[in-house]
Amino acid sequence: MEAIQQFGPLVLIIAIFYFLMIVPQQKRQKKEKEFESNLKVGDKIVTKSGIHGKIAEIAETTVVIETMAGKLKMERSAISSELSQKLQNQK
């Protein structure tokens, strides 16, 4: 009984940490993966570095985006779902 009282607070802290930190991060990652898989040619996007453009070509792990300066090839993971959704909602 004394062991439960001794390790109880530690277990409680770990459980709270799990539900406040890890679960929301997993949900965010799942949302990002879903966004990346739903990209299609013609979508207007914003990269995590702030580059605005429109998708011209899509490969398995990369995309080619058209910007005012020309075409850029980058990884799908470089596209920000949050910023791209804000861009779509502004219209």
Phi, psi and omega in degrees: 000323181293327179295322179295318180293329182284319183263353180304308180298324178295316178296320179297317178297318179296318179296317179296316177302316181299312184283336180268336185245310190280314182299312178298324178295320179295321178296318180297318179295321179296319178296319178298315179298318180296318178299314181298322182284339181267004178293144177218163181299134179100347178292138174271132186225166173230131179278168179294339177270359175098008180279127178265143178187184179235138183290126179257321181217150178231131171245186184299314182241354182234163173225153173249123180247146176264127175239178178294336182271346182142201181259142178231139176255129180212167180289150176299326182292347179279354180270130181272119179290322181295311181291323179293321178292323176297320179297318180291324182285341180290336185278000000 
